[in-house]
Amino acid sequence: MTIHDMTAVDLLAAYKAKKLSPVEVTDAVIQRIEAWEPKLKALYAPDFEGARKAAKESERRWQADKPLPLDGVPITIKENIATKGVPVPLGTAATTMTPAAADAPAAARVREAGTIILAKTTMPDYGMLSSGRSSFHPLTRNPWNLAWNPGGSSAGAGAAAAAGYGPLHLGTDIGGSVRLPAGWNGIFTLKPSLGRVPVDPPFLGRVVGPMTRTVADSALLMAELSKPDPRDHMSLPPADIDWSAGPLEPKGLRIGLYLDAGSGLPVDGEIKAAIEAAAKLFADAGARVETLEGFLSPEMLHLQDLFWRVRSWVDFSALSHAKQASVLPFIADWCRGGADVSGAMVIKGVNNYMAIRAAATRATQPFDYVLSPTSPVPTYPAEWETPTNDVHRPLEHISFTMPFNMSEQPASSINCGYTKEGKPIGLQIAGRRFDDLGVMRVSRWYEQARGPQKKWPEPGA
């Protein structure tokens, strides 16, 4: 296995055995990035000089037998997770480029753990698209096929993980933004329970999650990311969680099979077949698999869209006309949809958040875990903003992911196959609130049960 394809687990073992050094690993990953990046455009603010310096410091710690928990493992960080000294453009040309005064909680934890921060990764304007389109960053593409979209809003992170930009990547998710790019890039991710990973600033449904090729690598990251930080006033109490725990066997589990969200785009036939095949693996292993009926109504989806439009309009309307003109036109039009919304409708939008939360927990409570598509459709053209490419129907693809942000339940996305065109298909595994470890352990079981995956894409392909 080439160095850039090695997992974090394997790298740490190789460092411990003195078979590799962080310096040569960092150089190998940078070489991989340089082969891909002119086409992929997944990175923002790369700092390879700083990474090489950090790698030498890590090498010295390993030589002294005093390594940190993730010492010498390369990582990228989504650009809206602040890192000290680097501006945070939020994917849009409208943002003033002010260097961040301090690391955000997730960035602080991985820096303290000894990771080698290679770069930030791209995102669309304000993180409000499942796409690699941005008014600030170049168009980010999908490494499986450069004509395809990587998804978003953790667009660069998803593409970087699949392309071999090192083993560890951090993304954020408020409606599907780690799970959708994970699904469309064929990688693994966990959207934790709200508050499991401290976030600054916290907001309804917003989480930071690991994006990796393997479940074990995400577990390594969660052990660090879940450490407390007082800046998150919505965070959960610190918990003693054995993130390294092995697979959870499905025998005796009650599994919900969720194939109709109740709203949004219909599930593509190839995706439906892949999810059903995954469910059969669980059933064959002794799980009781039962249908979970859709619970997200079209009205709920519409009101969620309206609530986010109003929230974004408040920020957009505060910009100068020149700044407004620099925002991605699709996002600008979407924000204007929140301009003339009445106070009564805003309250309906707030109440809808609670209605979705109640509906999701009520529907899923009878089950230990729920299996569904991550997205109802495969990835789509790189130049489009959403799978519908319609500003009037922008959220039609998030009916399976978004409810679990509102209900604060953990949910992973793991590759479960490919379409005839070779587009990766994501299986979402959701659990009850706070059962992050259970979701990880069930994901570990499925990762072993699903069989071999396609080889990762290469720059010349």
Buried (B, 14 or more C-beta within 10 A) or exposed (E): EEBBBBBBBBBBEBBEEEEBBBBEBBBBBBEBBEBBBEEBBBBBBBBBEBBBEBBEBBBEBBEEEEBBBBBBBBBBBBBBBBBEEBBBBBBBBBBEEEEBEEBBBBBBBBBBBBBBBBBBBBBBBBBBBBBBBBBBBEBBBBBBBBEBBBBBBBBBBBBBBBBBBBBBBBBBBBBBBBBBBBBBBBBBBBBBBBBBBBBBEBEBBBBBBBBBBBBBBBBBBBBBBBBBBEBBEBBBEEEEBEBEEEBBBBEEBBBBBBBBBBBBBEBBEBBBBBBEBBBEBBBEBEBBBEEBEBBBBEEBBBBBBBBBBBBBBEEBEEBEEEBBEBBBEBBBEBBBBBEEBEEEBBEBBBEBBEBBBEBBBEBBEEBBBBBBBBBBBBBBEBEBBBBBBEBEBBBBBBBBBBBBBBBBBBBBBBBBBBBEEEBBBBBBBBBBBBBBBBBBBBBBBBBEBBEEBEEBBEBEE
